[in-house]
Amino acid sequence: MTKIIYQLENGGVAVVHPTGEVDIDTLVDTVVPDGADYEIVEDSVIPADNTFRNAWRKDGSTIVENLEAAKEIAHDKRRVAREKEFKPHDELIMKQIPGADNDAAEASRAAIRIKYATMQTAIDAATTTAAIKSALEAE
């Protein structure tokens, strides 16, 4: 099935999935902004993995993943995951609950820091989006 792809002003790529109710040329006139560079492509052009969807860039009649944009997305995901892991330990230390094992919470926080520092290094060193994804999935 055919799709319409065009570059967005913010750098991303829009993918329009025709329903068949309107012919493709009419759909282009309706949805593609005036002056936007667009292509009518086959499904095979659209990446199957949406992990780095906001890093997609139109390159002629194909879509490529921008490595630097994918790294930014990965770092955002890494920060969110790190914050989620830190949260219970941060709360324990912040509340200074009598009888709570603050030393264990600090040790857990140190391990989390190391884990995510290692992940950050792997993301920064990655030369493909597959390597970035692999770094994100490493635990």
Biotite code that builds the C-alpha atoms (Angstrom):
import biotite.structure as struc

atoms = struc.array([
    struc.Atom([0.000, 0.000, 0.000], chain_id="A", res_id=1, res_name="MET", atom_name="CA", element="C"),
    struc.Atom([1.225, 3.496, -0.734], chain_id="A", res_id=2, res_name="THR", atom_name="CA", element="C"),
    struc.Atom([1.902, 6.234, 1.803], chain_id="A", res_id=3, res_name="LYS", atom_name="CA", element="C"),
    struc.Atom([2.657, 9.912, 1.518], chain_id="A", res_id=4, res_name="ILE", atom_name="CA", element="C"),
    struc.Atom([5.719, 11.190, 3.336], chain_id="A", res_id=5, res_name="ILE", atom_name="CA", element="C"),
    struc.Atom([6.758, 14.795, 3.754], chain_id="A", res_id=6, res_name="TYR", atom_name="CA", element="C"),
    struc.Atom([9.238, 16.771, 5.792], chain_id="A", res_id=7, res_name="GLN", atom_name="CA", element="C"),
    struc.Atom([7.798, 18.741, 8.686], chain_id="A", res_id=8, res_name="LEU", atom_name="CA", element="C"),
    struc.Atom([9.044, 22.207, 9.573], chain_id="A", res_id=9, res_name="GLU", atom_name="CA", element="C"),
    struc.Atom([10.420, 20.890, 12.890], chain_id="A", res_id=10, res_name="ASN", atom_name="CA", element="C"),
    struc.Atom([12.618, 18.386, 11.040], chain_id="A", res_id=11, res_name="GLY", atom_name="CA", element="C"),
    struc.Atom([10.464, 15.289, 11.519], chain_id="A", res_id=12, res_name="GLY", atom_name="CA", element="C"),
    struc.Atom([8.614, 13.323, 8.890], chain_id="A", res_id=13, res_name="VAL", atom_name="CA", element="C"),
    struc.Atom([4.861, 13.081, 8.449], chain_id="A", res_id=14, res_name="ALA", atom_name="CA", element="C"),
    struc.Atom([3.506, 9.769, 7.199], chain_id="A", res_id=15, res_name="VAL", atom_name="CA", element="C"),
    struc.Atom([0.016, 9.850, 5.704], chain_id="A", res_id=16, res_name="VAL", atom_name="CA", element="C"),
    struc.Atom([-1.841, 6.543, 5.450], chain_id="A", res_id=17, res_name="HIS", atom_name="CA", element="C"),
    struc.Atom([-4.433, 6.802, 2.650], chain_id="A", res_id=18, res_name="PRO", atom_name="CA", element="C"),
    struc.Atom([-7.704, 5.013, 3.296], chain_id="A", res_id=19, res_name="THR", atom_name="CA", element="C"),
    struc.Atom([-8.629, 4.707, -0.355], chain_id="A", res_id=20, res_name="GLY", atom_name="CA", element="C"),
    struc.Atom([-11.713, 6.880, 0.079], chain_id="A", res_id=21, res_name="GLU", atom_name="CA", element="C"),
    struc.Atom([-10.001, 9.743, -1.768], chain_id="A", res_id=22, res_name="VAL", atom_name="CA", element="C"),
    struc.Atom([-7.580, 9.458, -4.679], chain_id="A", res_id=23, res_name="ASP", atom_name="CA", element="C"),
    struc.Atom([-3.946, 10.040, -3.745], chain_id="A", res_id=24, res_name="ILE", atom_name="CA", element="C"),
    struc.Atom([-3.537, 13.319, -5.659], chain_id="A", res_id=25, res_name="ASP", atom_name="CA", element="C"),
    struc.Atom([-6.548, 14.837, -3.924], chain_id="A", res_id=26, res_name="THR", atom_name="CA", element="C"),
    struc.Atom([-5.184, 13.625, -0.587], chain_id="A", res_id=27, res_name="LEU", atom_name="CA", element="C"),
    struc.Atom([-1.819, 15.261, -1.318], chain_id="A", res_id=28, res_name="VAL", atom_name="CA", element="C"),
    struc.Atom([-3.576, 18.541, -2.101], chain_id="A", res_id=29, res_name="ASP", atom_name="CA", element="C"),
    struc.Atom([-5.555, 18.253, 1.130], chain_id="A", res_id=30, res_name="THR", atom_name="CA", element="C"),
    struc.Atom([-2.942, 17.187, 3.687], chain_id="A", res_id=31, res_name="VAL", atom_name="CA", element="C"),
    struc.Atom([0.504, 18.185, 2.437], chain_id="A", res_id=32, res_name="VAL", atom_name="CA", element="C"),
    struc.Atom([1.328, 21.804, 3.284], chain_id="A", res_id=33, res_name="PRO", atom_name="CA", element="C"),
    struc.Atom([1.955, 24.111, 0.342], chain_id="A", res_id=34, res_name="ASP", atom_name="CA", element="C"),
    struc.Atom([5.578, 23.945, -0.726], chain_id="A", res_id=35, res_name="GLY", atom_name="CA", element="C"),
    struc.Atom([6.398, 20.886, 1.390], chain_id="A", res_id=36, res_name="ALA", atom_name="CA", element="C"),
    struc.Atom([8.676, 18.325, -0.219], chain_id="A", res_id=37, res_name="ASP", atom_name="CA", element="C"),
    struc.Atom([6.672, 15.086, -0.421], chain_id="A", res_id=38, res_name="TYR", atom_name="CA", element="C"),
    struc.Atom([6.897, 11.639, -1.962], chain_id="A", res_id=39, res_name="GLU", atom_name="CA", element="C"),
    struc.Atom([4.419, 8.859, -2.578], chain_id="A", res_id=40, res_name="ILE", atom_name="CA", element="C"),
    struc.Atom([6.125, 5.692, -1.360], chain_id="A", res_id=41, res_name="VAL", atom_name="CA", element="C"),
    struc.Atom([5.493, 2.038, -0.600], chain_id="A", res_id=42, res_name="GLU", atom_name="CA", element="C"),
    struc.Atom([5.173, 0.641, 2.939], chain_id="A", res_id=43, res_name="ASP", atom_name="CA", element="C"),
    struc.Atom([8.692, -0.752, 2.773], chain_id="A", res_id=44, res_name="SER", atom_name="CA", element="C"),
    struc.Atom([10.096, 2.793, 3.008], chain_id="A", res_id=45, res_name="VAL", atom_name="CA", element="C"),
    struc.Atom([8.556, 3.333, 6.446], chain_id="A", res_id=46, res_name="ILE", atom_name="CA", element="C"),
    struc.Atom([10.768, 2.007, 9.270], chain_id="A", res_id=47, res_name="PRO", atom_name="CA", element="C"),
    struc.Atom([9.073, -0.821, 11.148], chain_id="A", res_id=48, res_name="ALA", atom_name="CA", element="C"),
    struc.Atom([10.604, 0.236, 14.466], chain_id="A", res_id=49, res_name="ASP", atom_name="CA", element="C"),
    struc.Atom([9.131, 3.442, 15.904], chain_id="A", res_id=50, res_name="ASN", atom_name="CA", element="C"),
    struc.Atom([11.572, 3.702, 18.830], chain_id="A", res_id=51, res_name="THR", atom_name="CA", element="C"),
    struc.Atom([13.193, 6.781, 17.317], chain_id="A", res_id=52, res_name="PHE", atom_name="CA", element="C"),
    struc.Atom([10.182, 8.048, 15.361], chain_id="A", res_id=53, res_name="ARG", atom_name="CA", element="C"),
    struc.Atom([11.011, 11.689, 16.133], chain_id="A", res_id=54, res_name="ASN", atom_name="CA", element="C"),
    struc.Atom([14.483, 11.179, 14.643], chain_id="A", res_id=55, res_name="ALA", atom_name="CA", element="C"),
    struc.Atom([13.120, 10.211, 11.226], chain_id="A", res_id=56, res_name="TRP", atom_name="CA", element="C"),
    struc.Atom([14.194, 12.452, 8.358], chain_id="A", res_id=57, res_name="ARG", atom_name="CA", element="C"),
    struc.Atom([13.034, 12.407, 4.749], chain_id="A", res_id=58, res_name="LYS", atom_name="CA", element="C"),
    struc.Atom([15.872, 11.667, 2.362], chain_id="A", res_id=59, res_name="ASP", atom_name="CA", element="C"),
    struc.Atom([14.453, 11.795, -1.139], chain_id="A", res_id=60, res_name="GLY", atom_name="CA", element="C"),
    struc.Atom([11.937, 8.992, -1.345], chain_id="A", res_id=61, res_name="SER", atom_name="CA", element="C"),
    struc.Atom([13.181, 7.213, 1.791], chain_id="A", res_id=62, res_name="THR", atom_name="CA", element="C"),
    struc.Atom([13.164, 7.790, 5.525], chain_id="A", res_id=63, res_name="ILE", atom_name="CA", element="C"),
    struc.Atom([16.407, 7.673, 7.493], chain_id="A", res_id=64, res_name="VAL", atom_name="CA", element="C"),
    struc.Atom([16.978, 7.918, 11.226], chain_id="A", res_id=65, res_name="GLU", atom_name="CA", element="C"),
    struc.Atom([19.112, 10.893, 12.240], chain_id="A", res_id=66, res_name="ASN", atom_name="CA", element="C"),
    struc.Atom([21.723, 9.513, 14.635], chain_id="A", res_id=67, res_name="LEU", atom_name="CA", element="C"),
    struc.Atom([22.140, 12.674, 16.731], chain_id="A", res_id=68, res_name="GLU", atom_name="CA", element="C"),
    struc.Atom([18.381, 13.121, 17.108], chain_id="A", res_id=69, res_name="ALA", atom_name="CA", element="C"),
    struc.Atom([18.071, 9.435, 18.087], chain_id="A", res_id=70, res_name="ALA", atom_name="CA", element="C"),
    struc.Atom([20.761, 9.930, 20.735], chain_id="A", res_id=71, res_name="LYS", atom_name="CA", element="C"),
    struc.Atom([18.832, 12.888, 22.187], chain_id="A", res_id=72, res_name="GLU", atom_name="CA", element="C"),
    struc.Atom([15.687, 10.761, 22.344], chain_id="A", res_id=73, res_name="ILE", atom_name="CA", element="C"),
    struc.Atom([17.634, 7.935, 23.998], chain_id="A", res_id=74, res_name="ALA", atom_name="CA", element="C"),
    struc.Atom([19.118, 10.272, 26.592], chain_id="A", res_id=75, res_name="HIS", atom_name="CA", element="C"),
    struc.Atom([15.637, 11.552, 27.426], chain_id="A", res_id=76, res_name="ASP", atom_name="CA", element="C"),
    struc.Atom([14.429, 7.959, 27.859], chain_id="A", res_id=77, res_name="LYS", atom_name="CA", element="C"),
    struc.Atom([17.515, 7.186, 29.978], chain_id="A", res_id=78, res_name="ARG", atom_name="CA", element="C"),
    struc.Atom([16.878, 10.179, 32.252], chain_id="A", res_id=79, res_name="ARG", atom_name="CA", element="C"),
    struc.Atom([13.243, 9.197, 32.790], chain_id="A", res_id=80, res_name="VAL", atom_name="CA", element="C"),
    struc.Atom([14.175, 5.594, 33.609], chain_id="A", res_id=81, res_name="ALA", atom_name="CA", element="C"),
    struc.Atom([16.956, 6.723, 35.974], chain_id="A", res_id=82, res_name="ARG", atom_name="CA", element="C"),
    struc.Atom([14.617, 9.113, 37.787], chain_id="A", res_id=83, res_name="GLU", atom_name="CA", element="C"),
    struc.Atom([12.050, 6.331, 38.213], chain_id="A", res_id=84, res_name="LYS", atom_name="CA", element="C"),
    struc.Atom([14.671, 4.032, 39.748], chain_id="A", res_id=85, res_name="GLU", atom_name="CA", element="C"),
    struc.Atom([16.000, 6.787, 42.014], chain_id="A", res_id=86, res_name="PHE", atom_name="CA", element="C"),
    struc.Atom([12.580, 7.819, 43.327], chain_id="A", res_id=87, res_name="LYS", atom_name="CA", element="C"),
    struc.Atom([12.039, 5.298, 46.163], chain_id="A", res_id=88, res_name="PRO", atom_name="CA", element="C"),
    struc.Atom([15.613, 5.753, 47.410], chain_id="A", res_id=89, res_name="HIS", atom_name="CA", element="C"),
    struc.Atom([15.426, 9.545, 47.177], chain_id="A", res_id=90, res_name="ASP", atom_name="CA", element="C"),
    struc.Atom([12.194, 9.557, 49.189], chain_id="A", res_id=91, res_name="GLU", atom_name="CA", element="C"),
    struc.Atom([13.718, 7.377, 51.895], chain_id="A", res_id=92, res_name="LEU", atom_name="CA", element="C"),
    struc.Atom([16.750, 9.628, 52.243], chain_id="A", res_id=93, res_name="ILE", atom_name="CA", element="C"),
    struc.Atom([14.715, 12.830, 52.014], chain_id="A", res_id=94, res_name="MET", atom_name="CA", element="C"),
    struc.Atom([12.253, 11.772, 54.718], chain_id="A", res_id=95, res_name="LYS", atom_name="CA", element="C"),
    struc.Atom([14.994, 10.541, 57.076], chain_id="A", res_id=96, res_name="GLN", atom_name="CA", element="C"),
    struc.Atom([12.688, 7.858, 58.428], chain_id="A", res_id=97, res_name="ILE", atom_name="CA", element="C"),
    struc.Atom([13.950, 6.547, 61.782], chain_id="A", res_id=98, res_name="PRO", atom_name="CA", element="C"),
    struc.Atom([15.047, 2.928, 61.522], chain_id="A", res_id=99, res_name="GLY", atom_name="CA", element="C"),
    struc.Atom([15.314, 3.115, 57.731], chain_id="A", res_id=100, res_name="ALA", atom_name="CA", element="C"),
    struc.Atom([18.541, 1.893, 56.193], chain_id="A", res_id=101, res_name="ASP", atom_name="CA", element="C"),
    struc.Atom([19.854, 5.081, 54.590], chain_id="A", res_id=102, res_name="ASN", atom_name="CA", element="C"),
    struc.Atom([23.194, 3.414, 53.860], chain_id="A", res_id=103, res_name="ASP", atom_name="CA", element="C"),
    struc.Atom([21.434, 0.770, 51.753], chain_id="A", res_id=104, res_name="ALA", atom_name="CA", element="C"),
    struc.Atom([19.498, 3.505, 49.935], chain_id="A", res_id=105, res_name="ALA", atom_name="CA", element="C"),
    struc.Atom([22.749, 5.364, 49.195], chain_id="A", res_id=106, res_name="GLU", atom_name="CA", element="C"),
    struc.Atom([24.364, 2.137, 47.966], chain_id="A", res_id=107, res_name="ALA", atom_name="CA", element="C"),
    struc.Atom([21.393, 1.533, 45.668], chain_id="A", res_id=108, res_name="SER", atom_name="CA", element="C"),
    struc.Atom([21.617, 5.088, 44.365], chain_id="A", res_id=109, res_name="ARG", atom_name="CA", element="C"),
    struc.Atom([25.340, 4.615, 43.650], chain_id="A", res_id=110, res_name="ALA", atom_name="CA", element="C"),
    struc.Atom([24.610, 1.430, 41.681], chain_id="A", res_id=111, res_name="ALA", atom_name="CA", element="C"),
    struc.Atom([21.890, 3.236, 39.713], chain_id="A", res_id=112, res_name="ILE", atom_name="CA", element="C"),
    struc.Atom([24.301, 6.087, 38.918], chain_id="A", res_id=113, res_name="ARG", atom_name="CA", element="C"),
    struc.Atom([26.877, 3.614, 37.589], chain_id="A", res_id=114, res_name="ILE", atom_name="CA", element="C"),
    struc.Atom([24.268, 1.752, 35.526], chain_id="A", res_id=115, res_name="LYS", atom_name="CA", element="C"),
    struc.Atom([23.006, 4.889, 33.833], chain_id="A", res_id=116, res_name="TYR", atom_name="CA", element="C"),
    struc.Atom([26.475, 6.410, 33.387], chain_id="A", res_id=117, res_name="ALA", atom_name="CA", element="C"),
    struc.Atom([27.467, 3.224, 31.542], chain_id="A", res_id=118, res_name="THR", atom_name="CA", element="C"),
    struc.Atom([24.290, 3.500, 29.446], chain_id="A", res_id=119, res_name="MET", atom_name="CA", element="C"),
    struc.Atom([25.062, 7.161, 28.687], chain_id="A", res_id=120, res_name="GLN", atom_name="CA", element="C"),
    struc.Atom([28.563, 6.269, 27.507], chain_id="A", res_id=121, res_name="THR", atom_name="CA", element="C"),
    struc.Atom([27.196, 3.504, 25.275], chain_id="A", res_id=122, res_name="ALA", atom_name="CA", element="C"),
    struc.Atom([24.609, 5.838, 23.749], chain_id="A", res_id=123, res_name="ILE", atom_name="CA", element="C"),
    struc.Atom([27.225, 8.513, 23.080], chain_id="A", res_id=124, res_name="ASP", atom_name="CA", element="C"),
    struc.Atom([29.565, 5.973, 21.451], chain_id="A", res_id=125, res_name="ALA", atom_name="CA", element="C"),
    struc.Atom([26.850, 4.371, 19.291], chain_id="A", res_id=126, res_name="ALA", atom_name="CA", element="C"),
    struc.Atom([27.257, 4.633, 15.542], chain_id="A", res_id=127, res_name="THR", atom_name="CA", element="C"),
    struc.Atom([23.847, 3.185, 14.624], chain_id="A", res_id=128, res_name="THR", atom_name="CA", element="C"),
    struc.Atom([20.337, 3.488, 15.983], chain_id="A", res_id=129, res_name="THR", atom_name="CA", element="C"),
    struc.Atom([20.389, -0.276, 16.611], chain_id="A", res_id=130, res_name="ALA", atom_name="CA", element="C"),
    struc.Atom([23.365, 0.248, 18.949], chain_id="A", res_id=131, res_name="ALA", atom_name="CA", element="C"),
    struc.Atom([21.523, 3.078, 20.713], chain_id="A", res_id=132, res_name="ILE", atom_name="CA", element="C"),
    struc.Atom([18.481, 0.856, 21.197], chain_id="A", res_id=133, res_name="LYS", atom_name="CA", element="C"),
    struc.Atom([20.702, -1.938, 22.499], chain_id="A", res_id=134, res_name="SER", atom_name="CA", element="C"),
    struc.Atom([22.264, 0.487, 25.015], chain_id="A", res_id=135, res_name="ALA", atom_name="CA", element="C"),
    struc.Atom([18.803, 1.491, 26.229], chain_id="A", res_id=136, res_name="LEU", atom_name="CA", element="C"),
    struc.Atom([17.774, -2.116, 26.677], chain_id="A", res_id=137, res_name="GLU", atom_name="CA", element="C"),
    struc.Atom([20.909, -3.057, 28.649], chain_id="A", res_id=138, res_name="ALA", atom_name="CA", element="C"),
    struc.Atom([20.172, -3.465, 32.313], chain_id="A", res_id=139, res_name="GLU", atom_name="CA", element="C"),
])
